[in-house]
Amino acid sequence: MGSGARRLHGEALEEIFHDRPVRRHPTAGALAAAIDRRGVEREPLETLVDARYRELVASPMDGKDALTWARDTGGWSGGRSTY
């Protein structure tokens, strides 16, 4: 996934969180519905998305990067698992 996909995600989040019409894209529509249904806040979602993009980098993570990734992915989703 390149910078174009990342830009698309950013633009879709802008539309969703600013109550603007969401583009006709299956992922954007599903994301908007999930955010609305679960009451997801923007900051933790963006942290999670950014951490997942790190998985696309070919170089291995060092210890600090791995801990940050673990906190920003599993830590956030684990805290939301009561839904």
Buried (B, 14 or more C-beta within 10 A) or exposed (E): EEEEEBEBBEBBBEBBBEEEEBBEEEEBBEBBEEBEEEEBEEEBBBBBBBBEEBEEEEEEBEEEBEEBBEEBBEBBEEEEEEE
